[in-house]
Structure formats: C-alpha cells, structure tokens
Amino acid sequence: MIIFYFTSTGNSLAVAKRIGGEMISIPQVIDSTKKVYKDDVIGVVFPIYSLAAPKIVCQFLSKVKFEADYTFAIGTYGNMPGAAMHYVQKLAEKQGYRFDYVNHLFMLDNFLPVFEIGAEIEKLPKKKVEEMTAKIVTDINGRKHLKAPVTLGAKALTSIIDPLTSNTAKSAQKYIVNDQCTKCGVCVKVCPTKNISVTSKVQFSDRCTGCEACLHHCPQNAIHLKNEKSNKRWRNPDVSLNEIITANNRN
Ligand SMILES: Cc1cc2nc3c(=O)[nH]c(=O)nc-3n(C[C@H](O)[C@H](O)[C@H](O)COP(=O)(O)O)c2cc1C
C-alpha cells in the first residue's frame, strides 16, 4: 500500500500513519515526471483548504494516475469540508480512474486567522477524532466503498473556489517575524513550496500556499499573522517536527 500525503501541522500525516503502508509526501514528488503509480492499494490523505483540496494536492492529482486494486482519498478538516472530496473524485475521473473510498475526517482546525488553537484543543473530545480515525482505518482494511459525502449547498459553495488558479501569494505579505527569531531555518525546512529563505532576515517569496507550517512550527514562535486569533500554535501530538521537515523540506 502506498499513501501520498500532504500535511502542515501533522493531522493528515497522523491519519496516514494510522492507515499504514509506504508513506510518500506530495511535496517530495510534485516535481517528478512519473505519471503512473501502481500498487495493490493507493491512497491520498491531505487537509482541506477553503472547502477544496490544497493547490499542491490538486496539481499532483491532475498529473498522476493511480493503478491499484483499491484506491482511497481522505480529507482532514476542522470546521466545514464543503464539497472538497467530491471535486477530488472529479480530478481522479479526469485522469481515468475513480477513488473507491472517499471520506473526510473532523480534526483540529489549524487556520489561525479564524480559530484559536486553545479553544480548538478543547473541542477535540467532541470531534471524536480517535473513534472516527479507527472507523476509517477499519473501512479501508475491509476495502469498503464509499462515495464522497456532499450536499448540494456544499457543492455550490465549493464551486466558487478553484485551488488550481487561486492566488495565495498575498498571504505571504501578512507574515510578521519578530525579534525572537534566531534565524534557525526551521521555517525554511517545513515550507512545502520552497517559499522561505533566511539570510540576515527571513524572506518570503511568492509561492506561499497558505499552509501556515512556518507559523506553527517556529521553535521561537517568532512568526505571526496580523490577524491571528492568538499566538498559540499546533502540531499533532502523534507527529514530530522531524517528520514535518522530512515531508516538506525541498531544499
Ligand atoms: C489555509 C487553510 C485553509 C483551511 N480551510 C479549511 C476549510 O475550508 N474547512 C475546514 O474545515 N478546515 C479548513 N482548514 C483546517 C485544516 O483543514 C485542518 O486543520 C487540517 O486537519 C490540517 O491538516 P494538517 O495538520 O495535516 O495540515 C484550513 C486550514 C488552512 C491552513
């Protein structure tokens, strides 16, 4: 089994690890020319951004084809999944295959302009993350088939967003690096789009995908958004900083 994953704060990687198999980070293969992946089971796990799959995930799914006896796609989300998973199935169809099992999983919301991490942590017991993760693992082990859970309203909302063309570069200008920064370079290593460089200061280029990994994993908590709800940050407790670096470092 191969699982392709994308993660910023570890939620999606924690789920991918629970499912098991060979783990391949999408940022590590996004520049590859390989078009067809073959295995007995192939899955993809990623966070939902703006009611859709992140741009890097859409780019990946738009250029590869999975040839497997069983395929699945799981989107982790924190508040509202929209029709993200329905459109991910459409991307697969365009490539000539279909995901057999498509589901989403309610987890902590790491989007700092809207959600306060302390309050999000308190919501976790109600989200029943462990129970729902275990159910998805059982479903996949049992090779269950499931259509993307979606309502008409969600389709209407999500259809406004096109992650392949939406411009997230402006968000880079919102980052404030304070004088706690030691120029350790962790932000460079956790960025999945090679958007950050550190010289005499931290510099952001125009490839930001808005994942907020640089904010969440800064060891000094030195990177901030003007409009963040609080300065509290999140890394899924089942995932280490080294695993995030291994997943996202493209330098
Ligand atoms: C830029 C951005 C946009 C997001 N948009 C949504 C959204 O539309 N709906 C939602 O429920 N959660 C949204 N989230 C929350 C994430 O999907 C959620 O926290 C996810 O589990 C994070 O996964 P990760 O830890 O693997 O990165 C968003 C997060 C970010 C950073």
Ligand as a Chemical Component Dictionary entry (heavy atoms), coordinates in Angstrom:
data_LIG
# 
_chem_comp.id                   LIG 
_chem_comp.type                 NON-POLYMER 
_chem_comp.pdbx_formal_charge   0 
_chem_comp.three_letter_code    LIG 
# 
loop_
_chem_comp_atom.comp_id 
_chem_comp_atom.atom_id 
_chem_comp_atom.alt_atom_id 
_chem_comp_atom.type_symbol 
_chem_comp_atom.charge 
_chem_comp_atom.model_Cartn_x 
_chem_comp_atom.model_Cartn_y 
_chem_comp_atom.model_Cartn_z 
_chem_comp_atom.pdbx_ordinal 
LIG C1  C1  C 0 -5.205  27.806 4.572  1  
LIG C2  C2  C 0 -6.135  26.902 5.345  2  
LIG C3  C3  C 0 -7.439  26.770 4.929  3  
LIG C4  C4  C 0 -8.304  25.907 5.624  4  
LIG N1  N1  N 0 -9.587  25.771 5.165  5  
LIG C5  C5  C 0 -10.432 24.933 5.800  6  
LIG C6  C6  C 0 -11.770 24.763 5.317  7  
LIG O1  O1  O 0 -12.206 25.323 4.305  8  
LIG N2  N2  N 0 -12.594 23.953 6.022  9  
LIG C7  C7  C 0 -12.179 23.309 7.166  10 
LIG O2  O2  O 0 -12.997 22.622 7.765  11 
LIG N3  N3  N 0 -10.903 23.403 7.620  12 
LIG C8  C8  C 0 -10.016 24.204 6.962  13 
LIG N4  N4  N 0 -8.717  24.313 7.406  14 
LIG C9  C9  C 0 -8.250  23.492 8.548  15 
LIG C10 C10 C 0 -7.471  22.238 8.115  16 
LIG O3  O3  O 0 -8.096  21.592 7.033  17 
LIG C11 C11 C 0 -7.340  21.224 9.261  18 
LIG O4  O4  O 0 -6.870  21.813 10.421 19 
LIG C12 C12 C 0 -6.459  20.044 8.839  20 
LIG O5  O5  O 0 -6.724  18.918 9.645  21 
LIG C13 C13 C 0 -4.974  20.361 8.932  22 
LIG O6  O6  O 0 -4.260  19.242 8.482  23 
LIG P1  P1  P 0 -2.676  19.122 8.618  24 
LIG O7  O7  O 0 -2.359  19.180 10.103 25 
LIG O8  O8  O 0 -2.339  17.791 8.029  26 
LIG O9  O9  O 0 -2.057  20.231 7.870  27 
LIG C14 C14 C 0 -7.837  25.169 6.747  28 
LIG C15 C15 C 0 -6.509  25.318 7.160  29 
LIG C16 C16 C 0 -5.662  26.179 6.476  30 
LIG C17 C17 C 0 -4.222  26.323 6.941  31 
# 
loop_
_chem_comp_bond.comp_id 
_chem_comp_bond.atom_id_1 
_chem_comp_bond.atom_id_2 
_chem_comp_bond.value_order 
_chem_comp_bond.pdbx_ordinal 
LIG C1  C2  SING 1  
LIG C2  C3  SING 2  
LIG C2  C16 DOUB 3  
LIG C3  C4  DOUB 4  
LIG C4  N1  SING 5  
LIG C4  C14 SING 6  
LIG N1  C5  DOUB 7  
LIG C5  C6  SING 8  
LIG C5  C8  SING 9  
LIG C6  O1  DOUB 10 
LIG C6  N2  SING 11 
LIG N2  C7  SING 12 
LIG C7  O2  DOUB 13 
LIG C7  N3  SING 14 
LIG N3  C8  DOUB 15 
LIG C8  N4  SING 16 
LIG N4  C9  SING 17 
LIG N4  C14 SING 18 
LIG C9  C10 SING 19 
LIG C10 O3  SING 20 
LIG C10 C11 SING 21 
LIG C11 O4  SING 22 
LIG C11 C12 SING 23 
LIG C12 O5  SING 24 
LIG C12 C13 SING 25 
LIG C13 O6  SING 26 
LIG O6  P1  SING 27 
LIG P1  O7  DOUB 28 
LIG P1  O8  SING 29 
LIG P1  O9  SING 30 
LIG C14 C15 DOUB 31 
LIG C15 C16 SING 32 
LIG C16 C17 SING 33 
# 
